[in-house]
Amino acid sequence: MDEGMTNVEFDAFLEALAQLVEAKAKTVEEAAALIRDKKSGRS
């Protein structure tokens, strides 16, 4: 049975998301939008 991401996979996802925010977001609003765009079913 598939139980979702492992801790290692989740950590890698969070790091990639942090790097995306650092590289692209200039405001808090832009950072929030980048994160929301990565929600399940929207990427």
GROMACS elastic network, one bead per residue, 0.5 to 0.9 nm:
[ bonds ]
;  ai    aj funct       b0    kb
    2     5     6  0.86649   500
    3     6     6  0.83716   500
    5     8     6  0.78842   500
    5     9     6  0.56789   500
    5    10     6  0.59426   500
    6     9     6  0.51393   500
    6    10     6  0.61080   500
    6    11     6  0.85222   500
    7    10     6  0.50196   500
    7    11     6  0.60013   500
    7    12     6  0.85251   500
    8    11     6  0.51230   500
    8    12     6  0.61988   500
    8    13     6  0.86387   500
    9    12     6  0.50792   500
    9    13     6  0.61831   500
    9    14     6  0.86801   500
   10    13     6  0.50110   500
   10    14     6  0.61837   500
   10    15     6  0.85954   500
   11    14     6  0.51318   500
   11    15     6  0.61674   500
   11    16     6  0.86360   500
   12    15     6  0.51099   500
   12    16     6  0.61798   500
   12    17     6  0.85807   500
   13    16     6  0.51494   500
   13    17     6  0.61496   500
   13    18     6  0.86012   500
   14    17     6  0.50015   500
   14    18     6  0.60793   500
   14    19     6  0.85968   500
   15    18     6  0.50134   500
   15    19     6  0.61821   500
   15    20     6  0.85994   500
   16    19     6  0.51230   500
   16    20     6  0.62125   500
   16    21     6  0.87222   500
   17    20     6  0.50405   500
   17    21     6  0.62613   500
   17    22     6  0.86339   500
   17    34     6  0.83823   500
   17    35     6  0.71817   500
   17    38     6  0.83829   500
   18    21     6  0.51442   500
   18    22     6  0.61431   500
   18    23     6  0.85877   500
   19    22     6  0.50439   500
   19    23     6  0.60721   500
   19    24     6  0.85663   500
   20    23     6  0.51871   500
   20    24     6  0.60390   500
   20    25     6  0.78088   500
   20    31     6  0.87817   500
   20    34     6  0.78743   500
   20    35     6  0.89651   500
   21    24     6  0.53703   500
   21    25     6  0.51091   500
   21    26     6  0.84889   500
   21    30     6  0.81861   500
   21    31     6  0.55524   500
   21    32     6  0.86732   500
   21    34     6  0.68340   500
   21    35     6  0.78620   500
   22    25     6  0.61113   500
   22    26     6  0.82813   500
   22    31     6  0.83572   500
   23    26     6  0.86052   500
   24    30     6  0.80148   500
   24    31     6  0.78795   500
   24    34     6  0.84724   500
   25    28     6  0.72889   500
   25    29     6  0.81057   500
   25    30     6  0.50813   500
   25    32     6  0.86524   500
   25    33     6  0.88978   500
   25    34     6  0.76790   500
   26    29     6  0.83486   500
   26    30     6  0.64322   500
   26    31     6  0.74316   500
   27    30     6  0.51901   500
   27    31     6  0.63498   500
   27    32     6  0.87177   500
   28    31     6  0.50555   500
   28    32     6  0.62077   500
   28    33     6  0.86271   500
   29    32     6  0.51214   500
   29    33     6  0.61794   500
   29    34     6  0.86781   500
   30    33     6  0.50324   500
   30    34     6  0.61772   500
   30    35     6  0.86679   500
   31    34     6  0.51891   500
   31    35     6  0.63431   500
   31    36     6  0.86738   500
   32    35     6  0.51655   500
   32    36     6  0.60983   500
   32    37     6  0.85588   500
   33    36     6  0.50510   500
   33    37     6  0.60545   500
   33    38     6  0.87792   500
   34    37     6  0.51902   500
   34    38     6  0.67059   500
   35    38     6  0.53281   500
   35    39     6  0.70034   500
   36    39     6  0.53899   500
   36    42     6  0.83467   500
   37    40     6  0.85397   500
   37    42     6  0.58687   500
   37    43     6  0.62954   500
   38    41     6  0.80412   500
   38    42     6  0.60405   500
   38    43     6  0.51966   500
   39    42     6  0.56923   500
   39    43     6  0.68351   500
   40    43     6  0.68929   500
